[in-house]
Amino acid sequence: MTGITGIGLMLFLVGHIVGNLSIFGSPDAFNIYTKTLEDLGPLLYVIEAGLAFFFLYHTILGISIWLNRRKARPEGYKKYQTKGGASHQSLASRSMIYTGIITLVFLVFHIWTFKFGDTEMVQLSTGEMGRDLRALVIEKFTEPLYAFGYTFVLSLLILHLSHGFWSAFTSLTMKNGKGSKKVQLAAYGFAIVIMLAFIFIPLYIYFTGGEGSLISY
Ligand code: HEM
């Protein structure tokens, strides 16, 4: 079930990065995108409730897997080493609980900053009024703490997602108890590409002072 809830969250991340990259589109593409989301009204609440349920369920399952493993080996491993054969233990798999908790703390902070952040209302090219979230994103990511804090957490998420994607894909495609190397490569590649796209946003905004040719008009 961590796999299924993880895949749901992964689909959310794909949608979120596609929407976020609209910040490099026309001047109000990003604000039109967020306004379209907000205009979904009750449907958005249903999607948000589903997402919150997935996050919570995923977290509870993740913590219980970690606790069970600790119960099985309370003293932990003094030194991680394989008995010679290939091991599925990796930095990513051992750090799932920590990268997971950091993601959770990040999310509370993230939603507070952007979803509930103070924005001006601006006239959109559709004629409607909408929140100027584009300006808020640029304002935050021109501050070093936000730009590098986000880059740090998003990099940790590469670890969490690469192991998570691998584990979910393997349980869905595994035959005879063996996950394939190709599945691992695809999962790691997917996590890296998607997170580098996220990381590009704060770093690009920070290093161009919000005035790079991709973002200013
Ligand atoms: C550069 C990175 C990111 C940017 C610029 C960004 C931007 C935003 C913005 C502007 C909103 C508010 C949308 C609105 O109120 O209409 C938002 C909401 C949200 N973001 Fe992000 N985000 C980023 C990364 C992430 C990551 C990595 C995650 C998950 C691990 C995430 C999860 C969420 C969630 C759960 C919401 C609330 C959605 C809702 O309730 O409608 N974001 N983000």
Residues whose N, C-alpha, C, O or C-beta is under 5 A from the ligand:
A	BS01	HEM	N20 T34 L37 E48 F114 K115 L133 F198 I201 P202
